[in-house]
């Protein structure tokens, strides 16, 4: 059971299509790929989400955007796409159906 709250979005909705497009972007596989010297806080956040990805039998963990303060990530689990931003956690249901 996950400790995180996810907002469920239908893949065929406008928001779902937007999240699917955003998740196609690739900045790196880890915060170390994106930042010259990632902070311990960023690394800890990444570790927590990698653990969540693993617990959900997810794959294709990736950083989809970043700036000097924040980053967003995505991973796939079954037919669903998980998109994690600094302010929201989304599941795009049946994104790959």
VEXGULUM-505809 format. One record per atom (N, C-alpha, C, O): residue number from 1; atom name; z, y, x. Coordinates in steps of 0.02 Angstrom, whole numbers, plus 50000, padded with zeros to 5 digits. Example, Ala and Ser with C-alpha at 12.3 -4.5 7.8 and 13.67 -1.06 7.14 Angstrom:
# VEXGULUM-505809
i,at,w,v,u
1,N,50390,49716,50660
1,CA,50390,49775,50615
1,C,50390,49835,50660
1,O,50423,49834,50712
2,N,50354,49888,50642
2,CA,50357,49947,50684
2,C,50394,50002,50645
2,O,50402,50057,50670
This chain:
# VEXGULUM-505809
i,at,w,v,u
1,N,50000,49941,50042
1,CA,50000,50000,50000
1,C,50000,50062,50044
1,O,50038,50067,50092
2,N,49958,50109,50027
2,CA,49950,50169,50067
2,C,50007,50219,50053
2,O,50033,50222,49997
3,N,50025,50256,50104
3,CA,50074,50310,50096
3,C,50041,50377,50083
3,O,50076,50428,50078
4,N,49976,50377,50076
4,CA,49939,50439,50067
4,C,49913,50445,49996
4,O,49898,50395,49963
5,N,49907,50507,49972
5,CA,49876,50520,49908
5,C,49802,50536,49920
5,O,49785,50576,49964
6,N,49759,50505,49881
6,CA,49687,50517,49887
6,C,49661,50542,49820
6,O,49678,50516,49767
7,N,49620,50593,49823
7,CA,49584,50615,49763
7,C,49521,50573,49757
7,O,49479,50573,49802
8,N,49515,50538,49700
8,CA,49456,50495,49690
8,C,49398,50536,49663
8,O,49406,50574,49615
9,N,49341,50528,49694
9,CA,49280,50564,49676
9,C,49225,50513,49664
9,O,49218,50465,49702
10,N,49187,50521,49611
10,CA,49130,50477,49597
10,C,49073,50494,49644
10,O,49059,50553,49656
11,N,49040,50443,49670
11,CA,48986,50454,49718
11,C,48928,50493,49688
11,O,48895,50531,49724
12,N,48916,50485,49624
12,CA,48858,50519,49593
12,C,48874,50589,49569
12,O,48831,50622,49540
13,N,48935,50613,49580
13,CA,48953,50681,49561
13,C,48928,50730,49615
13,O,48912,50710,49671
14,N,48927,50793,49598
14,CA,48906,50844,49646
14,C,48953,50845,49707
14,O,48930,50849,49764
15,N,49018,50842,49694
15,CA,49067,50840,49749
15,C,49059,50777,49791
15,O,49062,50780,49852
16,N,49048,50720,49758
16,CA,49037,50658,49793
16,C,48977,50661,49839
16,O,48981,50639,49897
17,N,48922,50688,49815
17,CA,48862,50694,49856
17,C,48874,50741,49915
17,O,48850,50729,49970
18,N,48911,50794,49903
18,CA,48928,50841,49957
18,C,48970,50807,50011
18,O,48957,50816,50071
19,N,49019,50768,49991
19,CA,49062,50733,50039
19,C,49022,50680,50078
19,O,49033,50672,50138
20,N,48977,50645,50044
20,CA,48935,50596,50078
20,C,48893,50630,50131
20,O,48886,50604,50187
21,N,48864,50687,50115
21,CA,48824,50725,50164
21,C,48867,50748,50222
21,O,48846,50743,50280
22,N,48926,50773,50208
22,CA,48971,50796,50261
22,C,48990,50739,50308
22,O,48996,50748,50368
23,N,49001,50679,50279
23,CA,49023,50622,50319
23,C,48968,50595,50363
23,O,48981,50556,50409
24,N,48905,50614,50351
24,CA,48850,50592,50394
24,C,48851,50629,50461
24,O,48822,50606,50510
25,N,48885,50685,50462
25,CA,48890,50723,50524
25,C,48935,50684,50572
25,O,48980,50648,50551
26,N,48922,50692,50636
26,CA,48960,50656,50687
26,C,48975,50702,50744
26,O,48930,50727,50778
27,N,49040,50715,50756
27,CA,49060,50755,50814
27,C,49088,50712,50869
27,O,49088,50732,50927
28,N,49113,50653,50852
28,CA,49141,50608,50902
28,C,49179,50551,50869
28,O,49191,50551,50809
29,N,49199,50503,50911
29,CA,49239,50447,50887
29,C,49314,50461,50889
29,O,49353,50425,50858
30,N,49333,50512,50927
30,CA,49404,50527,50935
30,C,49413,50602,50947
30,O,49365,50637,50962
31,N,49475,50625,50942
31,CA,49488,50696,50957
31,C,49474,50711,51030
31,O,49457,50768,51047
32,N,49482,50661,51073
32,CA,49467,50673,51144
32,C,49393,50684,51156
32,O,49374,50717,51204
33,N,49350,50657,51112
33,CA,49278,50671,51117
33,C,49262,50743,51099
33,O,49214,50772,51123
34,N,49304,50772,51055
34,CA,49289,50838,51028
34,C,49324,50896,51064
34,O,49298,50952,51066
35,N,49381,50882,51091
35,CA,49421,50934,51123
35,C,49428,50919,51198
35,O,49437,50861,51217
36,N,49423,50969,51238
36,CA,49432,50959,51310
36,C,49500,50929,51326
36,O,49505,50882,51365
37,N,49551,50957,51295
37,CA,49619,50931,51303
37,C,49652,50932,51235
37,O,49682,50982,51216
38,N,49645,50879,51198
38,CA,49674,50875,51130
38,C,49750,50877,51135
38,O,49780,50846,51179
39,N,49781,50912,51089
39,CA,49854,50916,51087
39,C,49884,50849,51066
39,O,49849,50807,51037
40,N,49947,50840,51081
40,CA,49982,50779,51060
40,C,49985,50775,50984
40,O,49984,50721,50956
41,N,49989,50832,50951
41,CA,49989,50833,50877
41,C,49924,50806,50850
41,O,49924,50765,50805
42,N,49868,50829,50877
42,CA,49803,50804,50855
42,C,49797,50729,50869
42,O,49771,50691,50827
43,N,49819,50707,50926
43,CA,49817,50635,50943
43,C,49861,50594,50896
43,O,49842,50539,50875
44,N,49919,50621,50878
44,CA,49964,50585,50832
44,C,49933,50580,50763
44,O,49938,50528,50730
45,N,49901,50634,50740
45,CA,49868,50632,50675
45,C,49812,50581,50677
45,O,49804,50542,50630
46,N,49773,50581,50730
46,CA,49719,50532,50736
46,C,49747,50460,50735
46,O,49719,50417,50701
47,N,49801,50448,50772
47,CA,49831,50381,50772
47,C,49853,50359,50702
47,O,49842,50302,50682
48,N,49884,50406,50665
48,CA,49905,50389,50596
48,C,49846,50370,50553
48,O,49849,50322,50514
49,N,49791,50408,50558
49,CA,49733,50393,50516
49,C,49696,50331,50540
49,O,49666,50296,50499
50,N,49696,50318,50604
50,CA,49667,50255,50628
50,C,49706,50195,50601
50,O,49676,50144,50582
51,N,49772,50201,50598
51,CA,49814,50148,50570
51,C,49797,50139,50496
51,O,49792,50083,50472
52,N,49789,50194,50460
52,CA,49771,50190,50389
52,C,49703,50157,50381
52,O,49693,50116,50336
53,N,49655,50176,50422
53,CA,49589,50145,50421
53,C,49595,50070,50432
53,O,49564,50031,50396
54,N,49633,50050,50481
54,CA,49644,49979,50496
54,C,49676,49944,50436
54,O,49654,49889,50417
55,N,49727,49974,50406
55,CA,49762,49944,50349
55,C,49717,49935,50288
55,O,49728,49891,50247
56,N,49666,49978,50282
56,CA,49619,49974,50226
56,C,49557,49932,50244
56,O,49509,49930,50207
57,N,49560,49898,50302
57,CA,49502,49860,50327
57,C,49441,49905,50335
57,O,49385,49884,50321
58,N,49454,49966,50357
58,CA,49400,50014,50365
58,C,49363,50005,50430
58,O,49383,49966,50474
59,N,49308,50041,50436
59,CA,49267,50039,50496
59,C,49231,50106,50503
59,O,49234,50148,50458
60,N,49197,50114,50558
60,CA,49157,50174,50571
60,C,49200,50238,50568
60,O,49180,50287,50538
61,N,49259,50236,50599
61,CA,49303,50294,50604
61,C,49268,50347,50647
61,O,49244,50333,50701
62,N,49266,50408,50622
62,CA,49232,50461,50658
62,C,49259,50530,50640
62,O,49284,50541,50585
63,N,49253,50576,50688
63,CA,49269,50646,50676
63,C,49204,50678,50650
63,O,49152,50673,50682
64,N,49209,50711,50592
64,CA,49148,50739,50563
64,C,49144,50815,50570
64,O,49090,50844,50561
65,N,49199,50848,50586
65,CA,49196,50919,50603
65,C,49261,50938,50638
65,O,49312,50905,50630
66,N,49256,50991,50676
66,CA,49316,51015,50711
66,C,49306,51088,50732
66,O,49250,51111,50740
67,N,49362,51122,50739
67,CA,49362,51188,50771
67,C,49425,51189,50815
67,O,49455,51137,50826
68,N,49444,51246,50840
68,CA,49499,51248,50887
68,C,49566,51228,50856
68,O,49612,51208,50891
69,N,49572,51233,50790
69,CA,49636,51219,50757
69,C,49638,51154,50717
69,O,49689,51120,50716
70,N,49583,51136,50685
70,CA,49583,51081,50637
70,C,49525,51034,50649
70,O,49476,51051,50683
71,N,49531,50973,50621
71,CA,49475,50927,50621
71,C,49475,50888,50556
71,O,49526,50880,50523
72,N,49416,50863,50538
72,CA,49407,50820,50480
72,C,49379,50754,50504
72,O,49344,50752,50555
73,N,49394,50702,50468
73,CA,49371,50636,50489
73,C,49347,50597,50428
73,O,49360,50616,50371
74,N,49314,50542,50442
74,CA,49290,50498,50389
74,C,49291,50426,50415
74,O,49287,50413,50475
75,N,49297,50380,50368
75,CA,49288,50309,50383
75,C,49266,50273,50320
75,O,49275,50298,50264
76,N,49237,50215,50329
76,CA,49211,50175,50273
76,C,49257,50115,50263
76,O,49281,50085,50311
77,N,49268,50099,50200
77,CA,49308,50039,50183
77,C,49276,50008,50121
77,O,49281,50034,50066
78,N,49245,49951,50132
78,CA,49209,49919,50077
78,C,49152,49964,50055
78,O,49112,49987,50096
79,N,49146,49977,49990
79,CA,49095,50022,49963
79,C,49118,50094,49959
79,O,49081,50137,49936
80,N,49178,50107,49982
80,CA,49207,50174,49975
80,C,49205,50213,50041
80,O,49208,50184,50095
81,N,49199,50278,50034
81,CA,49200,50323,50091
81,C,49264,50364,50087
81,O,49279,50393,50035
82,N,49300,50365,50141
82,CA,49361,50405,50146
82,C,49345,50467,50188
82,O,49321,50461,50244
83,N,49360,50525,50161
83,CA,49349,50588,50197
83,C,49416,50624,50198
83,O,49446,50638,50146
84,N,49440,50640,50258
84,CA,49505,50670,50267
84,C,49495,50739,50298
84,O,49467,50746,50352
85,N,49517,50790,50262
85,CA,49514,50859,50287
85,C,49585,50883,50299
85,O,49632,50849,50280
86,N,49594,50941,50329
86,CA,49662,50966,50339
86,C,49701,50977,50274
86,O,49762,50975,50273
87,N,49665,50987,50218
87,CA,49699,51002,50156
87,C,49691,50950,50101
87,O,49728,50953,50051
88,N,49645,50903,50108
88,CA,49634,50853,50056
88,C,49616,50785,50086
88,O,49588,50780,50141
89,N,49632,50733,50048
89,CA,49611,50665,50065
89,C,49570,50640,50006
89,O,49594,50637,49949
90,N,49508,50621,50020
90,CA,49462,50600,49967
90,C,49441,50527,49976
90,O,49435,50503,50032
91,N,49431,50494,49920
91,CA,49396,50430,49918
91,C,49334,50442,49876
91,O,49339,50461,49818
92,N,49276,50432,49906
92,CA,49214,50434,49867
92,C,49201,50362,49846
92,O,49181,50320,49887
93,N,49213,50348,49783
93,CA,49211,50281,49756
93,C,49138,50257,49750
93,O,49096,50293,49723
94,N,49125,50198,49775
94,CA,49059,50167,49773
94,C,49006,50209,49809
94,O,48948,50211,49787
95,N,49025,50240,49863
95,CA,48977,50281,49901
95,C,48921,50239,49931
95,O,48866,50264,49942
96,N,48934,50175,49942
96,CA,48885,50132,49974
96,C,48861,50076,49928
96,O,48834,50026,49951
97,N,48871,50084,49864
97,CA,48851,50032,49816
97,C,48777,50036,49801
97,O,48751,49996,49762
